[in-house]
Amino acid sequence: MTILLHHHPWSRAATTVWVLEEIGQPYKLNTVDLRAGEHREDKHKARNRMMKLPVIEDGDVVMAESAAIGVYLADRYALGTLAPALDDPRRGAYLRWCFFGPSVIEPACMAKASGWEYSESSAGFGTYENMIATLEEGLAEGPWLLGEQFTMADVIVGATVRFLQQFKMIESEGALGAYVERLNTRPALQRADAKNQALIVELGLA
């Protein structure tokens, strides 16, 4: 079965290309033209009322949200390799990291960059400083978040860190810089980067 990814290279769907390259299942891309506003059209709103990308179609399954897509695909197609088995004691840590990216890393970086005023004790993402310290502690035994095993958690968290480093919203030195350097050696990531870059050129976005 071929997975369909509704995609634009300037969206989080770029990360889902990496996800799909890691799991090794056949897939095809459907470009949603953001500049033309296709993500706001009824056809796409029927897939995702948030009008965001990515969205995948996998048989009868239609789903959005990049982290959830990564978890779903790893569980369905790479359980025991990219995702710990359901009875693996590391499963809890794995799930925690999978949702650390969108629920902690992104809002903490946005809060710092935008100068948000908020109660640190009330916000689920806490502080930027604690977020960075937590990431560094999580990678201390490395090379990956679950130690020697690379998992979908590294794709989800790693893509977030890698993206935010480009905008200097996360430091690119030290442990996090070294982590991204290791990620950059992944053949699946290199293939995904090449596909996304080729589409950027094809769509005249370069």
N, C-alpha and C positions, 0 to 999 in steps of 0.2 A: 504494500500500500504506500502510495506517495503522499507525503505530508505537504500541505499547501501553507506557505507563510505569506501573509499580507505584509508588505515590507516597504520601507524607504530607508536608504542608507544614512539619512540624517536623523533617524529615530532609534529608539531602543531595539527595534527589530534588527539592527545591525548586530547586536549581541546574540539574538536568536539564531542568526546564521552560524555563529560560532558554536552555539548549543547543538545545532543540527549536524555540523561537521564533526563534533565530538561523538555524537551517538551513532553516526554512520548509517542512518536510514535515508532512503531516497526522498528527496524533497524538491519542490519547485517554488519559485518566487512569483508573487503577483505584486507589481509595483503600484502603490497608492500614491498618486501625485499630490504631495502636500502643498506645493505652490499653487496648484489649480484648485485646491480645496476639496479634493476627492474624499478626504477623511471626514468631511462634514456632510457628505451626501447620505441620503437615506440608506443606500445599499451598504455603506460601511457602518453607519449607525446601528443597523440591524445586527452586525457582527459584534460591535462594541459601542454601547451607548456613550461611553466616555470619549469617543471619536479619536482614540489613540491607537498607536501601533506599539508592539506587534499584536497580531491575531493569527492563530493557527487553526487550520482545519485538518483533523486527523480522523478520517472516517466520519462517524457521527458526532465527534467531539469538536466543538468550536469554543475556543477560549482565548482570553486576553491576559495581560499582566505578565511581564517578562520573567519575573522570578517564579511565578506559579507555572508558567509554561516549562521552564527549565526543570522544576521538580517533577512535573507530570511526565515529561519525555524521558528523564533519567529513570524514573520508576518503571515506566512501561517498557523501555527498550534497553536499559543498561543497569538493571537492578543487580547489585553485587559488584559492579565495577565503578560506574560513575555515581551510584547511589548505594549506601550501605543497605544490606538486606533488612527487612522489617524487624527481625529479631536480633539484629546487630546492636550491641550496647552503644556504639558510636552514632546510632541513628539520631538520638536527641541532639547531640552537638552539631551533626550535619544539618538538621532542619533549622536549628538556631542560626547557623551561619547563612543558610539560604535566604532567610528573611531579614538578616542584619543589614543587607545592602539597601533595599528600598525603605525599610522602617527605621533605620538608625543612621547609616552613613549619609544617605542623600539629604534628609532633613537637617542633620547636624551641620553639614557643609553649607546648605542654603541659609540656615540661621546665622552662621558666622559671616558668610559673604554678604548677606543682606542687612546685617546689623539688627536682627530681630530682637525685640525685648520680650522675654517670656520667663515663666517660672521654671527653672531647671528641674525642680522636684516634681512638677506636674507634667512636663513634656516627656513622652515615652522615649524619646531619643536622647535625653540627658544633655550632656555637653560635648562640644567638639573635642575637647582635650581627653575626656574619658573614652570617647569613641576611638580616637587614634590609639590611646594606650591599650584598649581592648583588642584592637586589630593586631598591634605589635605583640601582645602577649599570646594571642591565638596563633601567631606564626613563629613563636619563639623556638618550638621544637621542630618545625618545618620538615621539608620545604613547603608543605601545603597545610591547609587548615586542619586536616585530619592526619597530619604527620606525613608518612611516606606515601599515602594514597591520594592521588589527584581525584577530585570529585566535582560534581556539578556545583557544589558550594564555591569552589575556586573560580568557576566560570562566572557565577552570579556576582560574587564579591569582587573578584579580580577585574571584571569588565567595568564595574562601578568605580573602583579605585583608579584603574587605567584611564578612564574617561575624565574623571575629576582632576587627575594630575595634569592633563592637557590644558586645563583652565586654571592651573595653580591653586586649586581649591583643596588639594591634599598634597603634602610634601612629596617630592620625588626622590628624596635621598633616603639613606638608612634602610631599615628593614622593609619599608613599603616600596622603595625604589627597587631593591633587590628582588622583591616578590614579583613586581611587574616585569622585570628582566627575565625571570624564570618563565612567566606566562608567555612572554613574547617568543619563546623557543618552541611552543606547542605547534606542531604542524597543522592542527585543525584551526588554530587561531590565524596562522599565516594564510591558510586557504580562505578563511572567512574575510580577512582584511583585503585580500586580493579581489574577491568577488564584490565586496562593498565598494572598493576603490574603482573597479571597472564600471560599476553602475553609476557612480558619481560622475565619471567622465561621460558615459553614455547619455546621461540625463542632462548634461551641460551644467553640472553643479560645481565643477572644479574652479 
